[in-house]
């Protein structure tokens, strides 16, 4: 009974259109940034190294290298501040969590490309 009630309440907060992306894909995450009175859109590009959760609690972790320093951000999938998720490149992986990429540097961070239909053609 309790889960049916929770699912009914949570279903109102879920996004209708979520693009298909998987762990290992390179994605552009368009997120809304509030700076004082102004709002702007910032694009965070990186590799999805993990997804977790279910329903309104679902989130994904994106990692990229900025100035020889690894930066990871965790985005809630159904957050109103996440405006868009655009998969740009699909990576071939055999793991659900790509935490091993944290120890890699340089070209070793790049995953082999998998030819897939869900990524944008660029």
C-alpha positions in Angstrom: 0.0 0.0 0.0 2.7 2.4 1.0 4.7 1.9 -2.3 1.6 2.5 -4.4 1.0 5.8 -2.6 4.6 6.9 -3.0 4.7 5.9 -6.6 1.6 8.0 -7.3 3.1 11.0 -5.6 6.5 10.6 -7.3 5.0 10.1 -10.7 4.1 13.8 -10.8 7.7 14.8 -10.4 9.2 12.5 -13.1 10.3 13.9 -16.4 8.3 12.6 -19.4 11.2 12.6 -22.0 14.5 11.2 -20.9 17.1 10.4 -23.6 18.6 7.0 -23.7 22.2 6.9 -22.5 24.2 4.3 -20.9 27.3 3.9 -18.7 30.4 4.7 -20.8 28.6 7.2 -23.1 30.0 10.7 -23.4 27.1 13.2 -22.7 26.5 16.9 -22.7 24.5 17.8 -19.6 22.8 21.2 -19.8 22.2 22.4 -16.3 20.7 25.6 -15.0 23.0 27.8 -12.8 21.6 30.5 -10.5 24.0 33.4 -9.9 22.3 36.0 -7.7 19.3 37.2 -9.7 20.4 35.8 -13.1 20.1 32.2 -14.4 22.2 30.7 -17.2 22.7 27.4 -18.8 26.0 25.6 -18.3 27.1 22.5 -20.3 29.1 19.8 -18.5 30.6 17.4 -21.0 32.0 14.1 -19.7 31.8 10.3 -19.5 29.0 8.7 -17.6 30.8 6.4 -15.0 27.7 5.3 -13.1 24.0 5.3 -12.7 22.1 4.5 -9.6 18.6 4.7 -8.0 15.2 4.3 -9.3 12.2 6.6 -10.0 12.6 10.1 -8.7 15.8 9.1 -6.8 17.7 8.1 -10.0 21.0 9.9 -10.5 24.1 9.5 -12.7 27.7 10.5 -12.3 29.7 12.3 -15.1 33.5 12.6 -15.1 35.8 14.7 -17.1 39.4 16.0 -17.0 39.9 19.7 -16.6 43.5 21.0 -16.4 45.0 17.6 -15.5 42.5 17.3 -12.6 39.5 14.9 -12.6 36.1 16.5 -12.0 33.0 14.4 -11.2 29.5 15.7 -10.8 26.4 13.8 -9.7 23.2 14.9 -11.4 19.7 13.8 -10.3 18.0 12.6 -13.5 14.6 14.1 -12.8 15.9 17.5 -11.4 14.3 20.6 -12.9 17.8 22.1 -13.0 19.0 19.4 -15.5 17.5 20.9 -18.7 18.8 18.4 -21.2 21.1 15.4 -21.6 22.6 14.9 -25.1 24.5 11.7 -25.7 27.4 12.5 -28.1 29.5 9.3 -28.2 28.9 5.8 -27.1 31.7 3.8 -25.4 32.2 0.1 -25.3 32.2 -1.1 -21.7 31.7 -4.3 -19.8 31.1 -2.8 -16.3 28.2 -1.1 -14.6 30.4 1.3 -12.7 33.6 2.7 -14.4 35.4 3.7 -11.2 38.7 2.3 -12.7 38.8 5.5 -14.9 39.8 7.5 -11.8 43.3 5.9 -11.8 43.8 6.5 -15.6 45.3 9.6 -17.2 45.8 10.9 -20.7 44.7 8.7 -23.6 44.0 5.8 -21.3 40.8 7.6 -20.1 39.3 7.3 -23.6 37.0 4.3 -24.1 36.8 2.4 -27.4 33.8 3.6 -29.4 30.7 1.4 -29.8 28.6 2.1 -32.9 25.2 2.8 -31.5 22.0 4.5 -32.8 21.2 6.5 -29.6 24.1 8.9 -29.8 23.9 12.1 -31.8 25.7 12.1 -35.2 28.4 14.7 -35.2 
